[in-house]
Amino acid sequence: MFVRKNKTIVLIILILTVVFYITGCGAKKSDTKPAGQEAVPVKVVKAVKCDILHTDDFFAVLSPKNEVTITAKAGGDITAVKKELGDRVEKGEILIELEKQAALAQLKQAEAGLAAAKANLKALEGSNLLSQLNQAEANYNRMKELFEAGAVSKQQLEAAEVQYNSVKTGYDAALAQVKQAEAAVELARTNYDNTVIESPISGWVSMVNAKVGQVAAPGSPLMRVVDIDTLTAEISIPESIINNIEVGQVVKVEIDALGGRVFKGILKSISPSADPMTHSFIAEVEVENPGRVIKGGMFAKVSLVTDSHMGAVTVPIDAVLGDVNKFVYVLDDKTAKKRDVAVGISSGGLVEVVKGLKEGEEVIVEGNNMVSDGQEVEVVSRGDNR
């Protein structure tokens, strides 16, 4: 039995040896290339010449161009509030009214005082006061000449002077009373006019802090009116690009709160001096607001063209590799050739190549991360660089 078991084992070994020999000698050699030698599928585009504009983005809060806080110039009880939050107002339209009776009484009293002062002056003038004043003045001037010539005494000159000053003082006092009364009337009329508070601009009511019966103190804020037909944004321009921009330049203003809607803006002013802490220059941008869809306080991205090169050789940004030393892969027949390049400004997904590439040369824009210098590639797509 032990012998039979040994024969069985030997037989199995012989069978396995024959099978291994047959399969090893009869197998076909593989035609597949090693993985590193396979052609890599790529997409290429041509380097083209075009005008390229470089933009810098700045973020700012939009504010109404005109914004006025309405205050009370004179104190008093509020008797009427004509506008509510969000209402449209026109320049000169009444917003708030204050109690008028006290101001009206003061105005009438002042007008009565003016009438009395004028009546007093008229009475003096009717009593030949002006004639007396002119005579006294002529007599005093004549006495001065005589005194200088030694024809009259000093006492006679002083007497003429006293007479002239006496008449003149009475008349001057009457004139002063009239002017004082006129000033009182003007002040009273101003106080009366201040009981009606009007809007100095056209716009929209953005704040109301007034109620009927409330006492308004002079200077207290009661309303705010904003004009959002035009809004402004302040941006800080670095000193490195300040000389690349100019007043009147068109800018792009994008507002996320409005679904990324883009508006046209104008660079209206640039500060002539830099902030000593940040070394940046404040610039103001104005944005027209068609339909008044932009609200004060919205955030915006302001895109400003800060450099431009005409007729530059450009490729898609994705074609350029390398963090410090930039390079591209140029298509040479069916081979990827590594080419060192120098790049310039970029915009809209394109980058300027200032050195290392010519117009019309094809560069790999997709699949370039999978190739190496001299590797065979298969062009599966040719794109447009425009």
C-alpha positions as YAML, in Angstrom:
chain: A
units: angstrom
residues:
- id: 1
  name: MET
  ca: [0.00, 0.00, 0.00]
- id: 2
  name: PHE
  ca: [2.89, 2.32, 0.70]
- id: 3
  name: VAL
  ca: [4.33, 1.57, -2.74]
- id: 4
  name: ARG
  ca: [0.99, 2.38, -4.45]
- id: 5
  name: LYS
  ca: [0.83, 5.72, -2.65]
- id: 6
  name: ASN
  ca: [4.35, 6.65, -3.82]
- id: 7
  name: LYS
  ca: [3.50, 5.76, -7.42]
- id: 8
  name: THR
  ca: [0.47, 8.06, -7.29]
- id: 9
  name: ILE
  ca: [2.57, 11.01, -6.10]
- id: 10
  name: VAL
  ca: [5.16, 10.46, -8.81]
- id: 11
  name: LEU
  ca: [2.44, 10.33, -11.45]
- id: 12
  name: ILE
  ca: [0.97, 13.65, -10.35]
- id: 13
  name: ILE
  ca: [4.40, 15.31, -10.48]
- id: 14
  name: LEU
  ca: [5.01, 14.01, -14.01]
- id: 15
  name: ILE
  ca: [1.62, 15.35, -15.22]
- id: 16
  name: LEU
  ca: [2.26, 18.83, -13.79]
- id: 17
  name: THR
  ca: [5.71, 18.97, -15.39]
- id: 18
  name: VAL
  ca: [4.31, 18.16, -18.82]
- id: 19
  name: VAL
  ca: [1.55, 20.79, -18.54]
- id: 20
  name: PHE
  ca: [4.05, 23.49, -17.48]
- id: 21
  name: TYR
  ca: [6.35, 22.67, -20.37]
- id: 22
  name: ILE
  ca: [3.54, 22.76, -22.93]
- id: 23
  name: THR
  ca: [2.07, 26.09, -21.77]
- id: 24
  name: GLY
  ca: [5.47, 27.75, -21.38]
- id: 25
  name: CYS
  ca: [6.74, 26.85, -24.81]
- id: 26
  name: GLY
  ca: [3.47, 27.33, -26.63]
- id: 27
  name: ALA
  ca: [2.51, 30.80, -25.30]
- id: 28
  name: LYS
  ca: [2.72, 33.76, -27.74]
- id: 29
  name: LYS
  ca: [4.87, 36.75, -26.95]
- id: 30
  name: SER
  ca: [2.85, 39.95, -25.99]
- id: 31
  name: ASP
  ca: [2.73, 42.78, -28.51]
- id: 32
  name: THR
  ca: [1.72, 45.35, -25.82]
- id: 33
  name: LYS
  ca: [4.22, 48.14, -25.08]
- id: 34
  name: PRO
  ca: [5.34, 48.78, -21.53]
- id: 35
  name: ALA
  ca: [3.04, 51.27, -19.76]
- id: 36
  name: GLY
  ca: [5.65, 54.02, -19.87]
- id: 37
  name: GLN
  ca: [5.87, 53.81, -23.66]
- id: 38
  name: GLU
  ca: [2.15, 54.08, -24.51]
- id: 39
  name: ALA
  ca: [0.99, 57.18, -26.46]
- id: 40
  name: VAL
  ca: [-0.79, 59.59, -24.09]
- id: 41
  name: PRO
  ca: [-4.05, 61.12, -25.38]
- id: 42
  name: VAL
  ca: [-3.81, 64.93, -25.33]
- id: 43
  name: LYS
  ca: [-5.59, 68.08, -26.48]
- id: 44
  name: VAL
  ca: [-3.55, 70.80, -28.18]
- id: 45
  name: VAL
  ca: [-4.11, 74.44, -29.15]
- id: 46
  name: LYS
  ca: [-2.11, 76.89, -31.22]
- id: 47
  name: ALA
  ca: [-0.32, 79.85, -29.72]
- id: 48
  name: VAL
  ca: [-1.98, 82.92, -31.22]
- id: 49
  name: LYS
  ca: [-1.38, 86.65, -31.17]
- id: 50
  name: CYS
  ca: [-4.10, 88.80, -29.60]
- id: 51
  name: ASP
  ca: [-4.62, 91.87, -27.45]
- id: 52
  name: ILE
  ca: [-4.57, 90.93, -23.78]
- id: 53
  name: LEU
  ca: [-5.85, 93.09, -20.93]
- id: 54
  name: HIS
  ca: [-4.84, 92.41, -17.35]
- id: 55
  name: THR
  ca: [-7.36, 93.28, -14.65]
- id: 56
  name: ASP
  ca: [-7.04, 93.59, -10.88]
- id: 57
  name: ASP
  ca: [-10.00, 92.94, -8.63]
- id: 58
  name: PHE
  ca: [-10.96, 95.03, -5.60]
- id: 59
  name: PHE
  ca: [-13.80, 94.53, -3.14]
- id: 60
  name: ALA
  ca: [-15.88, 97.36, -1.74]
- id: 61
  name: VAL
  ca: [-19.22, 98.33, -0.24]
- id: 62
  name: LEU
  ca: [-21.53, 100.40, -2.43]
- id: 63
  name: SER
  ca: [-22.94, 103.60, -0.92]
- id: 64
  name: PRO
  ca: [-25.49, 106.11, -2.25]
- id: 65
  name: LYS
  ca: [-23.81, 109.04, -3.97]
- id: 66
  name: ASN
  ca: [-26.11, 111.48, -2.16]
- id: 67
  name: GLU
  ca: [-27.21, 110.74, 1.39]
- id: 68
  name: VAL
  ca: [-28.69, 113.32, 3.77]
- id: 69
  name: THR
  ca: [-29.65, 113.03, 7.42]
- id: 70
  name: ILE
  ca: [-32.68, 115.22, 8.11]
- id: 71
  name: THR
  ca: [-32.44, 117.10, 11.41]
- id: 72
  name: ALA
  ca: [-34.54, 119.64, 13.25]
- id: 73
  name: LYS
  ca: [-33.07, 123.15, 13.11]
- id: 74
  name: ALA
  ca: [-35.48, 124.39, 15.76]
- id: 75
  name: GLY
  ca: [-36.99, 122.51, 18.67]
- id: 76
  name: GLY
  ca: [-40.67, 121.75, 18.97]
- id: 77
  name: ASP
  ca: [-43.40, 119.14, 19.09]
- id: 78
  name: ILE
  ca: [-43.80, 117.05, 15.94]
- id: 79
  name: THR
  ca: [-47.30, 117.55, 14.55]
- id: 80
  name: ALA
  ca: [-47.01, 115.66, 11.24]
- id: 81
  name: VAL
  ca: [-44.78, 113.00, 9.63]
- id: 82
  name: LYS
  ca: [-45.44, 113.08, 5.90]
- id: 83
  name: LYS
  ca: [-43.24, 110.20, 4.70]
- id: 84
  name: GLU
  ca: [-42.59, 106.61, 5.71]
- id: 85
  name: LEU
  ca: [-39.68, 104.23, 5.28]
- id: 86
  name: GLY
  ca: [-39.09, 103.46, 1.59]
- id: 87
  name: ASP
  ca: [-41.18, 106.36, 0.26]
- id: 88
  name: ARG
  ca: [-40.00, 108.35, -2.75]
- id: 89
  name: VAL
  ca: [-39.44, 112.07, -2.10]
- id: 90
  name: GLU
  ca: [-38.62, 115.00, -4.35]
- id: 91
  name: LYS
  ca: [-36.34, 117.90, -3.56]
- id: 92
  name: GLY
  ca: [-38.28, 120.52, -1.57]
- id: 93
  name: GLU
  ca: [-41.06, 118.12, -0.55]
- id: 94
  name: ILE
  ca: [-42.31, 118.40, 3.04]
- id: 95
  name: LEU
  ca: [-41.18, 115.56, 5.30]
- id: 96
  name: ILE
  ca: [-42.04, 116.68, 8.86]
- id: 97
  name: GLU
  ca: [-43.97, 119.53, 10.46]
- id: 98
  name: LEU
  ca: [-43.43, 120.96, 13.95]
- id: 99
  name: GLU
  ca: [-45.81, 122.92, 16.16]
- id: 100
  name: LYS
  ca: [-46.19, 126.41, 14.62]
- id: 101
  name: GLN
  ca: [-48.18, 128.52, 17.11]
- id: 102
  name: ALA
  ca: [-45.31, 129.63, 19.32]
- id: 103
  name: ALA
  ca: [-43.10, 130.41, 16.32]
- id: 104
  name: LEU
  ca: [-45.94, 132.29, 14.65]
- id: 105
  name: ALA
  ca: [-46.54, 134.38, 17.77]
- id: 106
  name: GLN
  ca: [-42.85, 135.27, 17.96]
- id: 107
  name: LEU
  ca: [-42.90, 136.28, 14.31]
- id: 108
  name: LYS
  ca: [-45.91, 138.56, 14.81]
- id: 109
  name: GLN
  ca: [-44.30, 140.11, 17.88]
- id: 110
  name: ALA
  ca: [-41.10, 140.78, 15.96]
- id: 111
  name: GLU
  ca: [-43.03, 142.28, 13.06]
- id: 112
  name: ALA
  ca: [-44.85, 144.57, 15.49]
- id: 113
  name: GLY
  ca: [-41.55, 145.71, 16.98]
- id: 114
  name: LEU
  ca: [-40.23, 146.47, 13.50]
- id: 115
  name: ALA
  ca: [-43.30, 148.50, 12.69]
- id: 116
  name: ALA
  ca: [-42.86, 150.53, 15.89]
- id: 117
  name: ALA
  ca: [-39.17, 151.18, 15.19]
- id: 118
  name: LYS
  ca: [-39.93, 152.34, 11.67]
- id: 119
  name: ALA
  ca: [-42.70, 154.62, 12.95]
- id: 120
  name: ASN
  ca: [-40.33, 156.17, 15.47]
- id: 121
  name: LEU
  ca: [-37.71, 156.81, 12.80]
- id: 122
  name: LYS
  ca: [-40.31, 158.30, 10.51]
- id: 123
  name: ALA
  ca: [-41.49, 160.61, 13.29]
- id: 124
  name: LEU
  ca: [-37.96, 161.81, 13.89]
- id: 125
  name: GLU
  ca: [-37.43, 162.42, 10.21]
- id: 126
  name: GLY
  ca: [-40.76, 164.29, 10.08]
- id: 127
  name: SER
  ca: [-39.60, 166.65, 12.81]
- id: 128
  name: ASN
  ca: [-36.82, 168.05, 10.63]
- id: 129
  name: LEU
  ca: [-34.26, 165.83, 12.41]
- id: 130
  name: LEU
  ca: [-32.33, 165.22, 9.20]
- id: 131
  name: SER
  ca: [-32.22, 168.93, 8.49]
- id: 132
  name: GLN
  ca: [-31.00, 169.60, 12.03]
- id: 133
  name: LEU
  ca: [-28.38, 166.89, 11.69]
- id: 134
  name: ASN
  ca: [-27.09, 168.32, 8.42]
- id: 135
  name: GLN
  ca: [-26.94, 171.84, 9.86]
- id: 136
  name: ALA
  ca: [-25.16, 170.66, 13.01]
- id: 137
  name: GLU
  ca: [-22.62, 168.72, 10.95]
- id: 138
  name: ALA
  ca: [-21.97, 171.74, 8.65]
- id: 139
  name: ASN
  ca: [-21.58, 174.03, 11.64]
- id: 140
  name: TYR
  ca: [-19.12, 171.65, 13.32]
- id: 141
  name: ASN
  ca: [-16.98, 171.35, 10.18]
- id: 142
  name: ARG
  ca: [-16.94, 175.17, 9.77]
- id: 143
  name: MET
  ca: [-15.91, 175.65, 13.41]
- id: 144
  name: LYS
  ca: [-13.00, 173.21, 12.95]
- id: 145
  name: GLU
  ca: [-11.70, 175.29, 10.05]
- id: 146
  name: LEU
  ca: [-12.04, 178.51, 12.03]
- id: 147
  name: PHE
  ca: [-10.35, 176.97, 15.07]
- id: 148
  name: GLU
  ca: [-7.41, 175.86, 12.94]
- id: 149
  name: ALA
  ca: [-7.18, 179.41, 11.60]
- id: 150
  name: GLY
  ca: [-7.31, 180.82, 15.16]
- id: 151
  name: ALA
  ca: [-10.58, 182.64, 14.57]
- id: 152
  name: VAL
  ca: [-12.61, 180.87, 17.29]
- id: 153
  name: SER
  ca: [-11.83, 179.45, 20.71]
- id: 154
  name: LYS
  ca: [-11.58, 175.82, 21.68]
- id: 155
  name: GLN
  ca: [-14.72, 176.20, 23.78]
- id: 156
  name: GLN
  ca: [-16.71, 177.31, 20.72]
- id: 157
  name: LEU
  ca: [-15.44, 174.28, 18.77]
- id: 158
  name: GLU
  ca: [-16.36, 171.87, 21.56]
- id: 159
  name: ALA
  ca: [-19.85, 173.39, 21.81]
- id: 160
  name: ALA
  ca: [-20.44, 172.81, 18.08]
- id: 161
  name: GLU
  ca: [-19.19, 169.25, 18.45]
- id: 162
  name: VAL
  ca: [-21.55, 168.53, 21.39]
- id: 163
  name: GLN
  ca: [-24.52, 169.86, 19.45]
- id: 164
  name: TYR
  ca: [-23.66, 167.74, 16.40]
- id: 165
  name: ASN
  ca: [-23.15, 164.53, 18.43]
- id: 166
  name: SER
  ca: [-26.41, 165.07, 20.33]
- id: 167
  name: VAL
  ca: [-28.48, 165.28, 17.17]
- id: 168
  name: LYS
  ca: [-26.55, 162.43, 15.50]
- id: 169
  name: THR
  ca: [-26.90, 160.11, 18.51]
- id: 170
  name: GLY
  ca: [-30.67, 160.42, 18.50]
- id: 171
  name: TYR
  ca: [-30.88, 159.66, 14.80]
- id: 172
  name: ASP
  ca: [-28.39, 156.78, 14.98]
- id: 173
  name: ALA
  ca: [-30.34, 155.24, 17.84]
- id: 174
  name: ALA
  ca: [-33.53, 155.33, 15.80]
- id: 175
  name: LEU
  ca: [-31.75, 153.69, 12.83]
- id: 176
  name: ALA
  ca: [-30.25, 151.02, 15.12]
- id: 177
  name: GLN
  ca: [-33.68, 150.22, 16.52]
- id: 178
  name: VAL
  ca: [-34.99, 149.63, 13.01]
- id: 179
  name: LYS
  ca: [-32.07, 147.37, 12.07]
- id: 180
  name: GLN
  ca: [-32.40, 145.43, 15.32]
- id: 181
  name: ALA
  ca: [-36.10, 144.98, 14.72]
- id: 182
  name: GLU
  ca: [-35.45, 143.79, 11.16]
- id: 183
  name: ALA
  ca: [-32.97, 141.21, 12.47]
- id: 184
  name: ALA
  ca: [-35.54, 140.03, 15.02]
- id: 185
  name: VAL
  ca: [-38.13, 139.58, 12.29]
- id: 186
  name: GLU
  ca: [-35.67, 137.66, 10.12]
- id: 187
  name: LEU
  ca: [-34.80, 135.34, 13.02]
- id: 188
  name: ALA
  ca: [-38.46, 134.81, 13.92]
- id: 189
  name: ARG
  ca: [-39.35, 134.10, 10.30]
- id: 190
  name: THR
  ca: [-36.49, 131.59, 10.07]
- id: 191
  name: ASN
  ca: [-37.71, 129.84, 13.21]
- id: 192
  name: TYR
  ca: [-41.20, 129.77, 11.80]
- id: 193
  name: ASP
  ca: [-39.96, 128.39, 8.47]
- id: 194
  name: ASN
  ca: [-38.00, 125.72, 10.35]
- id: 195
  name: THR
  ca: [-41.23, 124.26, 11.67]
- id: 196
  name: VAL
  ca: [-41.64, 122.82, 8.18]
- id: 197
  name: ILE
  ca: [-38.81, 120.39, 7.33]
- id: 198
  name: GLU
  ca: [-38.24, 119.76, 3.62]
- id: 199
  name: SER
  ca: [-36.03, 117.30, 1.76]
- id: 200
  name: PRO
  ca: [-32.90, 118.93, 0.30]
- id: 201
  name: ILE
  ca: [-32.52, 116.19, -2.33]
- id: 202
  name: SER
  ca: [-34.65, 113.82, -4.35]
- id: 203
  name: GLY
  ca: [-34.40, 110.20, -3.28]
- id: 204
  name: TRP
  ca: [-35.82, 107.56, -0.99]
- id: 205
  name: VAL
  ca: [-36.49, 107.54, 2.75]
- id: 206
  name: SER
  ca: [-34.04, 105.06, 4.29]
- id: 207
  name: MET
  ca: [-34.61, 105.87, 7.98]
- id: 208
  name: VAL
  ca: [-37.45, 107.38, 10.04]
- id: 209
  name: ASN
  ca: [-36.93, 108.42, 13.66]
- id: 210
  name: ALA
  ca: [-39.91, 110.73, 14.10]
- id: 211
  name: LYS
  ca: [-43.41, 110.28, 15.51]
- id: 212
  name: VAL
  ca: [-46.30, 112.66, 15.99]
- id: 213
  name: GLY
  ca: [-46.21, 114.07, 19.53]
- id: 214
  name: GLN
  ca: [-42.49, 113.48, 19.90]
- id: 215
  name: VAL
  ca: [-40.38, 116.49, 20.93]
- id: 216
  name: ALA
  ca: [-37.70, 117.23, 18.34]
- id: 217
  name: ALA
  ca: [-34.56, 118.80, 19.73]
- id: 218
  name: PRO
  ca: [-32.42, 121.03, 17.51]
- id: 219
  name: GLY
  ca: [-29.94, 118.86, 15.61]
- id: 220
  name: SER
  ca: [-31.67, 115.58, 16.39]
- id: 221
  name: PRO
  ca: [-31.78, 113.13, 13.41]
- id: 222
  name: LEU
  ca: [-35.34, 112.55, 12.29]
- id: 223
  name: MET
  ca: [-35.03, 110.99, 8.81]
- id: 224
  name: ARG
  ca: [-32.49, 109.95, 6.23]
- id: 225
  name: VAL
  ca: [-32.96, 110.39, 2.48]
- id: 226
  name: VAL
  ca: [-30.71, 108.59, -0.01]
- id: 227
  name: ASP
  ca: [-30.35, 108.95, -3.75]
- id: 228
  name: ILE
  ca: [-29.52, 105.51, -5.20]
- id: 229
  name: ASP
  ca: [-29.69, 106.50, -8.87]
- id: 230
  name: THR
  ca: [-25.90, 106.57, -8.64]
- id: 231
  name: LEU
  ca: [-23.79, 104.70, -6.10]
- id: 232
  name: THR
  ca: [-20.13, 104.98, -5.18]
- id: 233
  name: ALA
  ca: [-17.45, 102.55, -4.07]
- id: 234
  name: GLU
  ca: [-14.10, 103.34, -2.49]
- id: 235
  name: ILE
  ca: [-11.21, 101.04, -3.37]
- id: 236
  name: SER
  ca: [-7.57, 101.00, -2.24]
- id: 237
  name: ILE
  ca: [-5.08, 100.97, -5.12]
- id: 238
  name: PRO
  ca: [-1.56, 99.65, -4.38]
- id: 239
  name: GLU
  ca: [1.26, 102.04, -5.20]
- id: 240
  name: SER
  ca: [2.71, 99.45, -7.62]
- id: 241
  name: ILE
  ca: [-0.12, 100.01, -10.13]
- id: 242
  name: ILE
  ca: [-1.33, 103.53, -9.30]
- id: 243
  name: ASN
  ca: [0.29, 104.98, -12.43]
- id: 244
  name: ASN
  ca: [-1.43, 102.37, -14.62]
- id: 245
  name: ILE
  ca: [-4.92, 103.77, -14.05]
- id: 246
  name: GLU
  ca: [-6.58, 107.11, -14.77]
- id: 247
  name: VAL
  ca: [-9.68, 109.10, -13.94]
- id: 248
  name: GLY
  ca: [-12.51, 108.42, -16.40]
- id: 249
  name: GLN
  ca: [-11.50, 104.80, -16.90]
- id: 250
  name: VAL
  ca: [-14.36, 102.32, -17.35]
- id: 251
  name: VAL
  ca: [-14.51, 99.55, -14.74]
- id: 252
  name: LYS
  ca: [-16.59, 96.41, -14.29]
- id: 253
  name: VAL
  ca: [-18.68, 96.11, -11.13]
- id: 254
  name: GLU
  ca: [-20.01, 92.66, -10.25]
- id: 255
  name: ILE
  ca: [-22.55, 92.13, -7.45]
- id: 256
  name: ASP
  ca: [-23.03, 88.65, -6.01]
- id: 257
  name: ALA
  ca: [-26.26, 89.63, -4.25]
- id: 258
  name: LEU
  ca: [-27.79, 90.22, -7.69]
- id: 259
  name: GLY
  ca: [-26.71, 86.86, -9.06]
- id: 260
  name: GLY
  ca: [-23.35, 88.08, -10.30]
- id: 261
  name: ARG
  ca: [-24.90, 90.81, -12.44]
- id: 262
  name: VAL
  ca: [-22.32, 93.13, -13.96]
- id: 263
  name: PHE
  ca: [-22.68, 96.92, -14.09]
- id: 264
  name: LYS
  ca: [-20.62, 99.62, -15.77]
- id: 265
  name: GLY
  ca: [-18.68, 101.93, -13.50]
- id: 266
  name: ILE
  ca: [-16.47, 104.98, -13.97]
- id: 267
  name: LEU
  ca: [-13.32, 105.80, -12.03]
- id: 268
  name: LYS
  ca: [-14.21, 109.32, -10.83]
- id: 269
  name: SER
  ca: [-11.33, 110.31, -8.59]
- id: 270
  name: ILE
  ca: [-7.95, 109.18, -7.27]
- id: 271
  name: SER
  ca: [-6.31, 110.48, -4.10]
- id: 272
  name: PRO
  ca: [-3.13, 112.47, -4.83]
- id: 273
  name: SER
  ca: [-1.36, 111.00, -1.79]
- id: 274
  name: ALA
  ca: [-1.04, 107.52, -0.31]
- id: 275
  name: ASP
  ca: [-2.21, 106.38, 3.08]
- id: 276
  name: PRO
  ca: [0.94, 106.50, 5.26]
- id: 277
  name: MET
  ca: [0.05, 103.18, 6.91]
- id: 278
  name: THR
  ca: [-0.95, 101.07, 3.89]
- id: 279
  name: HIS
  ca: [0.88, 102.95, 1.10]
- id: 280
  name: SER
  ca: [-2.26, 102.62, -1.00]
- id: 281
  name: PHE
  ca: [-4.31, 105.29, -2.77]
- id: 282
  name: ILE
  ca: [-8.05, 105.75, -2.28]
- id: 283
  name: ALA
  ca: [-10.01, 105.83, -5.55]
- id: 284
  name: GLU
  ca: [-13.72, 106.43, -5.97]
- id: 285
  name: VAL
  ca: [-15.84, 104.57, -8.51]
- id: 286
  name: GLU
  ca: [-19.33, 105.68, -9.56]
- id: 287
  name: VAL
  ca: [-21.91, 103.13, -10.69]
- id: 288
  name: GLU
  ca: [-25.14, 103.96, -12.48]
- id: 289
  name: ASN
  ca: [-28.12, 102.07, -11.07]
- id: 290
  name: PRO
  ca: [-30.71, 101.38, -13.80]
- id: 291
  name: GLY
  ca: [-33.96, 100.25, -12.27]
- id: 292
  name: ARG
  ca: [-32.52, 101.02, -8.82]
- id: 293
  name: VAL
  ca: [-31.81, 97.33, -8.24]
- id: 294
  name: ILE
  ca: [-28.58, 98.06, -6.38]
- id: 295
  name: LYS
  ca: [-29.12, 98.94, -2.74]
- id: 296
  name: GLY
  ca: [-26.78, 100.85, -0.50]
- id: 297
  name: GLY
  ca: [-24.54, 98.56, 1.52]
- id: 298
  name: MET
  ca: [-24.25, 95.79, -1.08]
- id: 299
  name: PHE
  ca: [-20.81, 94.23, -1.62]
- id: 300
  name: ALA
  ca: [-19.25, 94.47, -5.07]
- id: 301
  name: LYS
  ca: [-16.19, 93.24, -6.93]
- id: 302
  name: VAL
  ca: [-14.63, 96.06, -8.92]
- id: 303
  name: SER
  ca: [-12.45, 94.91, -11.84]
- id: 304
  name: LEU
  ca: [-10.00, 97.49, -13.13]
- id: 305
  name: VAL
  ca: [-7.78, 97.15, -16.21]
- id: 306
  name: THR
  ca: [-4.25, 97.85, -14.98]
- id: 307
  name: ASP
  ca: [-2.13, 96.65, -17.91]
- id: 308
  name: SER
  ca: [-2.54, 95.82, -21.61]
- id: 309
  name: HIS
  ca: [-0.33, 94.34, -24.32]
- id: 310
  name: MET
  ca: [-1.31, 94.48, -27.95]
- id: 311
  name: GLY
  ca: [-0.46, 91.62, -30.32]
- id: 312
  name: ALA
  ca: [0.90, 89.36, -27.58]
- id: 313
  name: VAL
  ca: [1.60, 85.64, -28.12]
- id: 314
  name: THR
  ca: [-0.87, 83.86, -25.85]
- id: 315
  name: VAL
  ca: [-1.81, 80.34, -24.76]
- id: 316
  name: PRO
  ca: [-4.37, 79.05, -22.25]
- id: 317
  name: ILE
  ca: [-3.18, 79.29, -18.66]
- id: 318
  name: ASP
  ca: [-3.62, 75.51, -18.29]
- id: 319
  name: ALA
  ca: [-0.89, 74.96, -20.89]
- id: 320
  name: VAL
  ca: [1.77, 76.51, -18.64]
- id: 321
  name: LEU
  ca: [3.28, 74.30, -15.93]
- id: 322
  name: GLY
  ca: [5.83, 74.92, -13.20]
- id: 323
  name: ASP
  ca: [5.70, 77.01, -10.04]
- id: 324
  name: VAL
  ca: [8.88, 79.04, -10.51]
- id: 325
  name: ASN
  ca: [10.43, 77.89, -13.77]
- id: 326
  name: LYS
  ca: [7.58, 77.94, -16.27]
- id: 327
  name: PHE
  ca: [7.41, 75.51, -19.20]
- id: 328
  name: VAL
  ca: [5.01, 74.09, -21.77]
- id: 329
  name: TYR
  ca: [4.89, 70.94, -23.84]
- id: 330
  name: VAL
  ca: [5.06, 71.69, -27.56]
- id: 331
  name: LEU
  ca: [3.72, 69.16, -30.06]
- id: 332
  name: ASP
  ca: [6.56, 68.01, -32.36]
- id: 333
  name: ASP
  ca: [5.04, 65.58, -34.84]
- id: 334
  name: LYS
  ca: [3.71, 62.94, -32.39]
- id: 335
  name: THR
  ca: [6.06, 63.80, -29.56]
- id: 336
  name: ALA
  ca: [5.77, 66.11, -26.56]
- id: 337
  name: LYS
  ca: [8.76, 68.43, -26.28]
- id: 338
  name: LYS
  ca: [9.34, 70.36, -23.06]
- id: 339
  name: ARG
  ca: [9.97, 74.06, -23.68]
- id: 340
  name: ASP
  ca: [10.97, 76.64, -21.06]
- id: 341
  name: VAL
  ca: [8.99, 79.87, -21.37]
- id: 342
  name: ALA
  ca: [8.71, 83.30, -19.77]
- id: 343
  name: VAL
  ca: [5.19, 84.58, -19.15]
- id: 344
  name: GLY
  ca: [3.72, 88.06, -18.85]
- id: 345
  name: ILE
  ca: [0.26, 89.29, -17.97]
- id: 346
  name: SER
  ca: [-2.82, 87.08, -17.90]
- id: 347
  name: SER
  ca: [-6.53, 87.63, -18.42]
- id: 348
  name: GLY
  ca: [-9.65, 85.65, -19.19]
- id: 349
  name: GLY
  ca: [-7.95, 82.25, -19.02]
- id: 350
  name: LEU
  ca: [-5.09, 83.31, -21.31]
- id: 351
  name: VAL
  ca: [-1.50, 84.09, -20.45]
- id: 352
  name: GLU
  ca: [1.04, 86.04, -22.43]
- id: 353
  name: VAL
  ca: [4.22, 84.16, -23.43]
- id: 354
  name: VAL
  ca: [7.00, 86.72, -23.83]
- id: 355
  name: LYS
  ca: [9.79, 84.23, -24.50]
- id: 356
  name: GLY
  ca: [10.17, 80.62, -25.65]
- id: 357
  name: LEU
  ca: [7.18, 80.22, -27.96]
- id: 358
  name: LYS
  ca: [6.18, 81.40, -31.43]
- id: 359
  name: GLU
  ca: [2.81, 82.13, -32.93]
- id: 360
  name: GLY
  ca: [1.29, 79.03, -34.54]
- id: 361
  name: GLU
  ca: [3.15, 76.45, -32.44]
- id: 362
  name: GLU
  ca: [0.86, 73.87, -30.87]
- id: 363
  name: VAL
  ca: [1.02, 73.31, -27.14]
- id: 364
  name: ILE
  ca: [-0.59, 70.61, -25.01]
- id: 365
  name: VAL
  ca: [-3.38, 72.04, -22.88]
- id: 366
  name: GLU
  ca: [-5.00, 68.81, -21.63]
- id: 367
  name: GLY
  ca: [-3.01, 65.74, -20.68]
- id: 368
  name: ASN
  ca: [0.18, 67.76, -20.17]
- id: 369
  name: ASN
  ca: [0.38, 66.56, -16.55]
- id: 370
  name: MET
  ca: [0.62, 62.97, -17.84]
- id: 371
  name: VAL
  ca: [3.52, 63.39, -20.27]
- id: 372
  name: SER
  ca: [7.26, 63.86, -20.06]
- id: 373
  name: ASP
  ca: [9.83, 65.32, -22.42]
- id: 374
  name: GLY
  ca: [10.10, 63.27, -25.60]
- id: 375
  name: GLN
  ca: [7.06, 61.08, -24.86]
- id: 376
  name: GLU
  ca: [4.82, 59.94, -27.68]
- id: 377
  name: VAL
  ca: [1.35, 61.46, -27.61]
- id: 378
  name: GLU
  ca: [-1.91, 60.98, -29.46]
- id: 379
  name: VAL
  ca: [-3.81, 64.17, -30.34]
- id: 380
  name: VAL
  ca: [-7.47, 63.49, -29.66]
- id: 381
  name: SER
  ca: [-8.62, 67.11, -29.92]
- id: 382
  name: ARG
  ca: [-7.43, 70.44, -31.31]
- id: 383
  name: GLY
  ca: [-8.97, 73.42, -29.55]
- id: 384
  name: ASP
  ca: [-9.34, 77.12, -30.22]
- id: 385
  name: ASN
  ca: [-7.24, 79.57, -28.24]
- id: 386
  name: ARG
  ca: [-9.66, 82.44, -28.73]
...
